[in-house]
Amino acid sequence: MIHLKEKTEEFRYCGKNVVQANGTVTIGQVDATEALEYQMIEKGRRKDVNSPLTEAEKTDFRALIGP
């Protein structure tokens, strides 16, 4: 038998912040994104915002957030 509880308004579920208001549900992970460390990209690379990441940059970013 499964026992479930009804949650209303604002609560946290599986690491996500859930807000129920006016018939809508909003889910966010602000806490998780604020806890991420910054990845520095050299100045020349920052100027070309549409260029794809290099393999080294992908590896560095994955090291910050996981696979």
GIGINOR-V164190 format. One record per helix or strand. SS is the DSSP state (H for helix, E for strand). FROM is the first residue (numbers start at 1). TO is the last residue. If there is no record, write none. Layout:
BEGIN
SS_FROM_TO / SS_FROM_TO
END
This chain:
BEGIN
E_10_13 / E_16_21 / E_24_28 / H_30_35 / H_43_47 / H_55_65
END
